Amino acid sequence: MGCRMRIVMKQSCDSHAPRTQGRIGHGEAGLTLIEMMIVLVIIGIVSTLIVVNVIGKPDEARVTTTKSNLATLATALKTYRLDNGFYPSTEQGLKALVERAQTQPAPQSWPQGGYLSEKPVDAWGHDYVYTAGPEGFELKSLGRDGKPGGEGIDADLTQKG
């Protein structure tokens, strides 16, 4: 027990001694203004690169979105066919997926709420072109320009079923 007392006493005596371990020297007091400016310049360069790459590609994103929407529409049309034995006619169009068609061939089966919640448009706000035939259907987006044909972003996107 005597040893233990000495250790405690020594610690309490040492606690009054001045500390030098935790002190920070004059040249180590955090980031300097130059270091902060270098970090801000690096952040600015990285941000600029990201913005240029993202802003320069909105039409490519629209193409990807439209391709995905075409696949979703094709699935809705195939479900319509499974339920009714036929695709909507060209005259009925994609509107037949939103509200029950009153013209012939009228669907015998119709789910509550329809197959889609609203009439679809492509990523540029244009209506899809839908044609039905005896072999199946064809869906088209006419691309950014909304005109048949074209190249690059103006090219037609097609889904057949």
PyMOL commands that place a pseudoatom at each C-alpha (Angstrom):
pseudoatom trace, name=CA, resn=MET, resi=1, chain=A, elem=C, hetatm=0, pos=[0.000, 0.000, 0.000]
pseudoatom trace, name=CA, resn=GLY, resi=2, chain=A, elem=C, hetatm=0, pos=[2.928, 2.279, 0.703]
pseudoatom trace, name=CA, resn=CYS, resi=3, chain=A, elem=C, hetatm=0, pos=[4.096, 2.005, -2.888]
pseudoatom trace, name=CA, resn=ARG, resi=4, chain=A, elem=C, hetatm=0, pos=[0.751, 2.908, -4.173]
pseudoatom trace, name=CA, resn=MET, resi=5, chain=A, elem=C, hetatm=0, pos=[0.672, 6.049, -2.108]
pseudoatom trace, name=CA, resn=ARG, resi=6, chain=A, elem=C, hetatm=0, pos=[3.984, 7.159, -3.504]
pseudoatom trace, name=CA, resn=ILE, resi=7, chain=A, elem=C, hetatm=0, pos=[2.793, 6.779, -7.073]
pseudoatom trace, name=CA, resn=VAL, resi=8, chain=A, elem=C, hetatm=0, pos=[-0.313, 8.821, -6.418]
pseudoatom trace, name=CA, resn=MET, resi=9, chain=A, elem=C, hetatm=0, pos=[1.691, 11.478, -4.653]
pseudoatom trace, name=CA, resn=LYS, resi=10, chain=A, elem=C, hetatm=0, pos=[4.175, 11.652, -7.493]
pseudoatom trace, name=CA, resn=GLN, resi=11, chain=A, elem=C, hetatm=0, pos=[1.398, 12.139, -10.065]
pseudoatom trace, name=CA, resn=SER, resi=12, chain=A, elem=C, hetatm=0, pos=[-0.140, 14.922, -8.060]
pseudoatom trace, name=CA, resn=CYS, resi=13, chain=A, elem=C, hetatm=0, pos=[3.222, 16.604, -7.671]
pseudoatom trace, name=CA, resn=ASP, resi=14, chain=A, elem=C, hetatm=0, pos=[3.920, 16.350, -11.387]
pseudoatom trace, name=CA, resn=SER, resi=15, chain=A, elem=C, hetatm=0, pos=[0.557, 17.855, -12.253]
pseudoatom trace, name=CA, resn=HIS, resi=16, chain=A, elem=C, hetatm=0, pos=[1.756, 21.282, -11.055]
pseudoatom trace, name=CA, resn=ALA, resi=17, chain=A, elem=C, hetatm=0, pos=[4.758, 21.226, -13.324]
pseudoatom trace, name=CA, resn=PRO, resi=18, chain=A, elem=C, hetatm=0, pos=[4.516, 23.311, -16.520]
pseudoatom trace, name=CA, resn=ARG, resi=19, chain=A, elem=C, hetatm=0, pos=[3.528, 21.325, -19.606]
pseudoatom trace, name=CA, resn=THR, resi=20, chain=A, elem=C, hetatm=0, pos=[5.538, 21.446, -22.771]
pseudoatom trace, name=CA, resn=GLN, resi=21, chain=A, elem=C, hetatm=0, pos=[4.232, 18.374, -24.563]
pseudoatom trace, name=CA, resn=GLY, resi=22, chain=A, elem=C, hetatm=0, pos=[0.897, 19.811, -25.835]
pseudoatom trace, name=CA, resn=ARG, resi=23, chain=A, elem=C, hetatm=0, pos=[2.210, 23.175, -26.941]
pseudoatom trace, name=CA, resn=ILE, resi=24, chain=A, elem=C, hetatm=0, pos=[2.115, 23.994, -30.642]
pseudoatom trace, name=CA, resn=GLY, resi=25, chain=A, elem=C, hetatm=0, pos=[5.105, 25.786, -32.067]
pseudoatom trace, name=CA, resn=HIS, resi=26, chain=A, elem=C, hetatm=0, pos=[4.784, 29.094, -33.888]
pseudoatom trace, name=CA, resn=GLY, resi=27, chain=A, elem=C, hetatm=0, pos=[5.160, 27.570, -37.400]
pseudoatom trace, name=CA, resn=GLU, resi=28, chain=A, elem=C, hetatm=0, pos=[2.689, 24.718, -36.720]
pseudoatom trace, name=CA, resn=ALA, resi=29, chain=A, elem=C, hetatm=0, pos=[-0.448, 26.706, -35.814]
pseudoatom trace, name=CA, resn=GLY, resi=30, chain=A, elem=C, hetatm=0, pos=[-2.786, 25.334, -38.521]
pseudoatom trace, name=CA, resn=LEU, resi=31, chain=A, elem=C, hetatm=0, pos=[-3.125, 26.132, -42.229]
pseudoatom trace, name=CA, resn=THR, resi=32, chain=A, elem=C, hetatm=0, pos=[-1.604, 29.271, -43.644]
pseudoatom trace, name=CA, resn=LEU, resi=33, chain=A, elem=C, hetatm=0, pos=[-3.424, 31.573, -46.021]
pseudoatom trace, name=CA, resn=ILE, resi=34, chain=A, elem=C, hetatm=0, pos=[-1.404, 30.226, -48.960]
pseudoatom trace, name=CA, resn=GLU, resi=35, chain=A, elem=C, hetatm=0, pos=[-2.291, 26.630, -48.088]
pseudoatom trace, name=CA, resn=MET, resi=36, chain=A, elem=C, hetatm=0, pos=[-5.976, 27.573, -47.851]
pseudoatom trace, name=CA, resn=MET, resi=37, chain=A, elem=C, hetatm=0, pos=[-5.842, 29.314, -51.243]
pseudoatom trace, name=CA, resn=ILE, resi=38, chain=A, elem=C, hetatm=0, pos=[-4.183, 26.269, -52.823]
pseudoatom trace, name=CA, resn=VAL, resi=39, chain=A, elem=C, hetatm=0, pos=[-6.942, 24.027, -51.456]
pseudoatom trace, name=CA, resn=LEU, resi=40, chain=A, elem=C, hetatm=0, pos=[-9.630, 26.414, -52.756]
pseudoatom trace, name=CA, resn=VAL, resi=41, chain=A, elem=C, hetatm=0, pos=[-8.007, 26.548, -56.214]
pseudoatom trace, name=CA, resn=ILE, resi=42, chain=A, elem=C, hetatm=0, pos=[-7.920, 22.726, -56.355]
pseudoatom trace, name=CA, resn=ILE, resi=43, chain=A, elem=C, hetatm=0, pos=[-11.591, 22.531, -55.315]
pseudoatom trace, name=CA, resn=GLY, resi=44, chain=A, elem=C, hetatm=0, pos=[-12.442, 25.131, -57.975]
pseudoatom trace, name=CA, resn=ILE, resi=45, chain=A, elem=C, hetatm=0, pos=[-10.628, 23.197, -60.712]
pseudoatom trace, name=CA, resn=VAL, resi=46, chain=A, elem=C, hetatm=0, pos=[-12.306, 19.916, -59.775]
pseudoatom trace, name=CA, resn=SER, resi=47, chain=A, elem=C, hetatm=0, pos=[-15.730, 21.615, -59.612]
pseudoatom trace, name=CA, resn=THR, resi=48, chain=A, elem=C, hetatm=0, pos=[-15.200, 23.177, -63.035]
pseudoatom trace, name=CA, resn=LEU, resi=49, chain=A, elem=C, hetatm=0, pos=[-14.280, 19.819, -64.563]
pseudoatom trace, name=CA, resn=ILE, resi=50, chain=A, elem=C, hetatm=0, pos=[-17.371, 18.190, -63.071]
pseudoatom trace, name=CA, resn=VAL, resi=51, chain=A, elem=C, hetatm=0, pos=[-19.710, 20.985, -64.184]
pseudoatom trace, name=CA, resn=VAL, resi=52, chain=A, elem=C, hetatm=0, pos=[-18.304, 21.013, -67.732]
pseudoatom trace, name=CA, resn=ASN, resi=53, chain=A, elem=C, hetatm=0, pos=[-18.728, 17.238, -68.035]
pseudoatom trace, name=CA, resn=VAL, resi=54, chain=A, elem=C, hetatm=0, pos=[-22.257, 17.203, -66.606]
pseudoatom trace, name=CA, resn=ILE, resi=55, chain=A, elem=C, hetatm=0, pos=[-23.587, 20.321, -68.346]
pseudoatom trace, name=CA, resn=GLY, resi=56, chain=A, elem=C, hetatm=0, pos=[-22.179, 19.214, -71.687]
pseudoatom trace, name=CA, resn=LYS, resi=57, chain=A, elem=C, hetatm=0, pos=[-24.186, 15.965, -71.679]
pseudoatom trace, name=CA, resn=PRO, resi=58, chain=A, elem=C, hetatm=0, pos=[-27.870, 16.702, -70.988]
pseudoatom trace, name=CA, resn=ASP, resi=59, chain=A, elem=C, hetatm=0, pos=[-28.904, 15.490, -74.447]
pseudoatom trace, name=CA, resn=GLU, resi=60, chain=A, elem=C, hetatm=0, pos=[-27.045, 12.217, -73.932]
pseudoatom trace, name=CA, resn=ALA, resi=61, chain=A, elem=C, hetatm=0, pos=[-28.969, 11.801, -70.684]
pseudoatom trace, name=CA, resn=ARG, resi=62, chain=A, elem=C, hetatm=0, pos=[-32.215, 12.471, -72.581]
pseudoatom trace, name=CA, resn=VAL, resi=63, chain=A, elem=C, hetatm=0, pos=[-31.313, 9.776, -75.111]
pseudoatom trace, name=CA, resn=THR, resi=64, chain=A, elem=C, hetatm=0, pos=[-30.726, 7.280, -72.290]
pseudoatom trace, name=CA, resn=THR, resi=65, chain=A, elem=C, hetatm=0, pos=[-33.992, 8.283, -70.585]
pseudoatom trace, name=CA, resn=THR, resi=66, chain=A, elem=C, hetatm=0, pos=[-35.938, 7.948, -73.824]
pseudoatom trace, name=CA, resn=LYS, resi=67, chain=A, elem=C, hetatm=0, pos=[-34.469, 4.486, -74.523]
pseudoatom trace, name=CA, resn=SER, resi=68, chain=A, elem=C, hetatm=0, pos=[-35.509, 3.396, -71.047]
pseudoatom trace, name=CA, resn=ASN, resi=69, chain=A, elem=C, hetatm=0, pos=[-38.998, 4.847, -71.546]
pseudoatom trace, name=CA, resn=LEU, resi=70, chain=A, elem=C, hetatm=0, pos=[-39.337, 2.998, -74.860]
pseudoatom trace, name=CA, resn=ALA, resi=71, chain=A, elem=C, hetatm=0, pos=[-38.573, -0.284, -73.085]
pseudoatom trace, name=CA, resn=THR, resi=72, chain=A, elem=C, hetatm=0, pos=[-41.162, 0.530, -70.397]
pseudoatom trace, name=CA, resn=LEU, resi=73, chain=A, elem=C, hetatm=0, pos=[-43.785, 1.370, -73.031]
pseudoatom trace, name=CA, resn=ALA, resi=74, chain=A, elem=C, hetatm=0, pos=[-43.023, -1.876, -74.860]
pseudoatom trace, name=CA, resn=THR, resi=75, chain=A, elem=C, hetatm=0, pos=[-43.628, -3.783, -71.617]
pseudoatom trace, name=CA, resn=ALA, resi=76, chain=A, elem=C, hetatm=0, pos=[-46.964, -1.985, -71.090]
pseudoatom trace, name=CA, resn=LEU, resi=77, chain=A, elem=C, hetatm=0, pos=[-47.998, -2.807, -74.671]
pseudoatom trace, name=CA, resn=LYS, resi=78, chain=A, elem=C, hetatm=0, pos=[-47.072, -6.460, -74.225]
pseudoatom trace, name=CA, resn=THR, resi=79, chain=A, elem=C, hetatm=0, pos=[-49.100, -6.594, -71.005]
pseudoatom trace, name=CA, resn=TYR, resi=80, chain=A, elem=C, hetatm=0, pos=[-52.058, -5.044, -72.875]
pseudoatom trace, name=CA, resn=ARG, resi=81, chain=A, elem=C, hetatm=0, pos=[-51.700, -7.781, -75.491]
pseudoatom trace, name=CA, resn=LEU, resi=82, chain=A, elem=C, hetatm=0, pos=[-51.527, -10.530, -72.858]
pseudoatom trace, name=CA, resn=ASP, resi=83, chain=A, elem=C, hetatm=0, pos=[-54.718, -9.195, -71.256]
pseudoatom trace, name=CA, resn=ASN, resi=84, chain=A, elem=C, hetatm=0, pos=[-56.662, -8.671, -74.496]
pseudoatom trace, name=CA, resn=GLY, resi=85, chain=A, elem=C, hetatm=0, pos=[-55.101, -10.824, -77.216]
pseudoatom trace, name=CA, resn=PHE, resi=86, chain=A, elem=C, hetatm=0, pos=[-54.095, -7.845, -79.403]
pseudoatom trace, name=CA, resn=TYR, resi=87, chain=A, elem=C, hetatm=0, pos=[-52.192, -4.570, -79.317]
pseudoatom trace, name=CA, resn=PRO, resi=88, chain=A, elem=C, hetatm=0, pos=[-54.009, -1.235, -79.425]
pseudoatom trace, name=CA, resn=SER, resi=89, chain=A, elem=C, hetatm=0, pos=[-54.615, -0.138, -83.002]
pseudoatom trace, name=CA, resn=THR, resi=90, chain=A, elem=C, hetatm=0, pos=[-52.524, 2.606, -84.567]
pseudoatom trace, name=CA, resn=GLU, resi=91, chain=A, elem=C, hetatm=0, pos=[-55.573, 4.899, -84.377]
pseudoatom trace, name=CA, resn=GLN, resi=92, chain=A, elem=C, hetatm=0, pos=[-56.054, 4.180, -80.672]
pseudoatom trace, name=CA, resn=GLY, resi=93, chain=A, elem=C, hetatm=0, pos=[-52.367, 4.834, -80.121]
pseudoatom trace, name=CA, resn=LEU, resi=94, chain=A, elem=C, hetatm=0, pos=[-50.632, 4.952, -76.777]
pseudoatom trace, name=CA, resn=LYS, resi=95, chain=A, elem=C, hetatm=0, pos=[-53.646, 6.743, -75.321]
pseudoatom trace, name=CA, resn=ALA, resi=96, chain=A, elem=C, hetatm=0, pos=[-55.211, 3.267, -75.113]
pseudoatom trace, name=CA, resn=LEU, resi=97, chain=A, elem=C, hetatm=0, pos=[-52.715, 2.493, -72.341]
pseudoatom trace, name=CA, resn=VAL, resi=98, chain=A, elem=C, hetatm=0, pos=[-53.954, 5.440, -70.262]
pseudoatom trace, name=CA, resn=GLU, resi=99, chain=A, elem=C, hetatm=0, pos=[-57.717, 5.274, -70.763]
pseudoatom trace, name=CA, resn=ARG, resi=100, chain=A, elem=C, hetatm=0, pos=[-59.931, 2.468, -71.991]
pseudoatom trace, name=CA, resn=ALA, resi=101, chain=A, elem=C, hetatm=0, pos=[-60.417, 2.643, -75.763]
pseudoatom trace, name=CA, resn=GLN, resi=102, chain=A, elem=C, hetatm=0, pos=[-64.024, 3.034, -76.904]
pseudoatom trace, name=CA, resn=THR, resi=103, chain=A, elem=C, hetatm=0, pos=[-63.289, 2.236, -80.567]
pseudoatom trace, name=CA, resn=GLN, resi=104, chain=A, elem=C, hetatm=0, pos=[-62.779, -1.227, -82.016]
pseudoatom trace, name=CA, resn=PRO, resi=105, chain=A, elem=C, hetatm=0, pos=[-60.949, -3.332, -81.159]
pseudoatom trace, name=CA, resn=ALA, resi=106, chain=A, elem=C, hetatm=0, pos=[-62.120, -2.503, -77.643]
pseudoatom trace, name=CA, resn=PRO, resi=107, chain=A, elem=C, hetatm=0, pos=[-60.199, -4.180, -74.823]
pseudoatom trace, name=CA, resn=GLN, resi=108, chain=A, elem=C, hetatm=0, pos=[-62.068, -6.924, -72.962]
pseudoatom trace, name=CA, resn=SER, resi=109, chain=A, elem=C, hetatm=0, pos=[-59.819, -6.666, -69.929]
pseudoatom trace, name=CA, resn=TRP, resi=110, chain=A, elem=C, hetatm=0, pos=[-58.858, -3.346, -68.391]
pseudoatom trace, name=CA, resn=PRO, resi=111, chain=A, elem=C, hetatm=0, pos=[-56.985, -2.921, -65.094]
pseudoatom trace, name=CA, resn=GLN, resi=112, chain=A, elem=C, hetatm=0, pos=[-58.137, -0.248, -62.681]
pseudoatom trace, name=CA, resn=GLY, resi=113, chain=A, elem=C, hetatm=0, pos=[-55.920, 2.784, -63.335]
pseudoatom trace, name=CA, resn=GLY, resi=114, chain=A, elem=C, hetatm=0, pos=[-54.924, 1.589, -66.803]
pseudoatom trace, name=CA, resn=TYR, resi=115, chain=A, elem=C, hetatm=0, pos=[-51.499, 0.472, -67.959]
pseudoatom trace, name=CA, resn=LEU, resi=116, chain=A, elem=C, hetatm=0, pos=[-49.915, 3.939, -67.640]
pseudoatom trace, name=CA, resn=SER, resi=117, chain=A, elem=C, hetatm=0, pos=[-50.815, 6.925, -65.476]
pseudoatom trace, name=CA, resn=GLU, resi=118, chain=A, elem=C, hetatm=0, pos=[-50.472, 9.509, -68.270]
pseudoatom trace, name=CA, resn=LYS, resi=119, chain=A, elem=C, hetatm=0, pos=[-49.857, 9.712, -72.001]
pseudoatom trace, name=CA, resn=PRO, resi=120, chain=A, elem=C, hetatm=0, pos=[-46.108, 9.339, -72.479]
pseudoatom trace, name=CA, resn=VAL, resi=121, chain=A, elem=C, hetatm=0, pos=[-43.821, 11.835, -74.182]
pseudoatom trace, name=CA, resn=ASP, resi=122, chain=A, elem=C, hetatm=0, pos=[-40.107, 11.497, -74.877]
pseudoatom trace, name=CA, resn=ALA, resi=123, chain=A, elem=C, hetatm=0, pos=[-37.414, 13.372, -72.962]
pseudoatom trace, name=CA, resn=TRP, resi=124, chain=A, elem=C, hetatm=0, pos=[-37.702, 16.330, -75.359]
pseudoatom trace, name=CA, resn=GLY, resi=125, chain=A, elem=C, hetatm=0, pos=[-41.460, 16.618, -74.809]
pseudoatom trace, name=CA, resn=HIS, resi=126, chain=A, elem=C, hetatm=0, pos=[-42.486, 15.099, -78.174]
pseudoatom trace, name=CA, resn=ASP, resi=127, chain=A, elem=C, hetatm=0, pos=[-45.152, 12.426, -78.548]
pseudoatom trace, name=CA, resn=TYR, resi=128, chain=A, elem=C, hetatm=0, pos=[-43.943, 8.930, -79.357]
pseudoatom trace, name=CA, resn=VAL, resi=129, chain=A, elem=C, hetatm=0, pos=[-44.893, 7.570, -82.775]
pseudoatom trace, name=CA, resn=TYR, resi=130, chain=A, elem=C, hetatm=0, pos=[-46.794, 4.287, -82.397]
pseudoatom trace, name=CA, resn=THR, resi=131, chain=A, elem=C, hetatm=0, pos=[-47.807, 1.959, -85.217]
pseudoatom trace, name=CA, resn=ALA, resi=132, chain=A, elem=C, hetatm=0, pos=[-49.443, -1.424, -84.827]
pseudoatom trace, name=CA, resn=GLY, resi=133, chain=A, elem=C, hetatm=0, pos=[-49.449, -4.153, -87.414]
pseudoatom trace, name=CA, resn=PRO, resi=134, chain=A, elem=C, hetatm=0, pos=[-50.292, -7.841, -87.690]
pseudoatom trace, name=CA, resn=GLU, resi=135, chain=A, elem=C, hetatm=0, pos=[-46.759, -8.814, -86.652]
pseudoatom trace, name=CA, resn=GLY, resi=136, chain=A, elem=C, hetatm=0, pos=[-46.492, -6.484, -83.650]
pseudoatom trace, name=CA, resn=PHE, resi=137, chain=A, elem=C, hetatm=0, pos=[-45.824, -2.821, -83.003]
pseudoatom trace, name=CA, resn=GLU, resi=138, chain=A, elem=C, hetatm=0, pos=[-43.180, -0.167, -83.492]
pseudoatom trace, name=CA, resn=LEU, resi=139, chain=A, elem=C, hetatm=0, pos=[-42.496, 2.710, -81.118]
pseudoatom trace, name=CA, resn=LYS, resi=140, chain=A, elem=C, hetatm=0, pos=[-40.374, 5.692, -82.125]
pseudoatom trace, name=CA, resn=SER, resi=141, chain=A, elem=C, hetatm=0, pos=[-38.981, 8.819, -80.624]
pseudoatom trace, name=CA, resn=LEU, resi=142, chain=A, elem=C, hetatm=0, pos=[-37.985, 11.261, -83.324]
pseudoatom trace, name=CA, resn=GLY, resi=143, chain=A, elem=C, hetatm=0, pos=[-35.073, 12.563, -81.284]
pseudoatom trace, name=CA, resn=ARG, resi=144, chain=A, elem=C, hetatm=0, pos=[-34.259, 16.095, -80.259]
pseudoatom trace, name=CA, resn=ASP, resi=145, chain=A, elem=C, hetatm=0, pos=[-35.405, 17.719, -83.515]
pseudoatom trace, name=CA, resn=GLY, resi=146, chain=A, elem=C, hetatm=0, pos=[-38.794, 15.912, -83.541]
pseudoatom trace, name=CA, resn=LYS, resi=147, chain=A, elem=C, hetatm=0, pos=[-38.392, 15.095, -87.255]
pseudoatom trace, name=CA, resn=PRO, resi=148, chain=A, elem=C, hetatm=0, pos=[-37.963, 11.680, -88.913]
pseudoatom trace, name=CA, resn=GLY, resi=149, chain=A, elem=C, hetatm=0, pos=[-34.376, 10.635, -89.564]
pseudoatom trace, name=CA, resn=GLY, resi=150, chain=A, elem=C, hetatm=0, pos=[-31.440, 12.649, -88.350]
pseudoatom trace, name=CA, resn=GLU, resi=151, chain=A, elem=C, hetatm=0, pos=[-28.057, 11.861, -86.900]
pseudoatom trace, name=CA, resn=GLY, resi=152, chain=A, elem=C, hetatm=0, pos=[-26.569, 11.855, -83.432]
pseudoatom trace, name=CA, resn=ILE, resi=153, chain=A, elem=C, hetatm=0, pos=[-28.968, 13.313, -80.882]
pseudoatom trace, name=CA, resn=ASP, resi=154, chain=A, elem=C, hetatm=0, pos=[-31.502, 14.071, -83.646]
pseudoatom trace, name=CA, resn=ALA, resi=155, chain=A, elem=C, hetatm=0, pos=[-31.590, 10.393, -84.697]
pseudoatom trace, name=CA, resn=ASP, resi=156, chain=A, elem=C, hetatm=0, pos=[-34.774, 8.348, -84.254]
pseudoatom trace, name=CA, resn=LEU, resi=157, chain=A, elem=C, hetatm=0, pos=[-34.898, 5.844, -81.418]
pseudoatom trace, name=CA, resn=THR, resi=158, chain=A, elem=C, hetatm=0, pos=[-36.960, 2.729, -82.146]
pseudoatom trace, name=CA, resn=GLN, resi=159, chain=A, elem=C, hetatm=0, pos=[-38.402, -0.147, -80.117]
pseudoatom trace, name=CA, resn=LYS, resi=160, chain=A, elem=C, hetatm=0, pos=[-40.188, -3.048, -81.824]
pseudoatom trace, name=CA, resn=GLY, resi=161, chain=A, elem=C, hetatm=0, pos=[-42.338, -5.701, -80.288]
for i in range(1, 161): cmd.bond("trace and resi %d" % i, "trace and resi %d" % (i + 1))
show_as sticks, trace
zoom trace
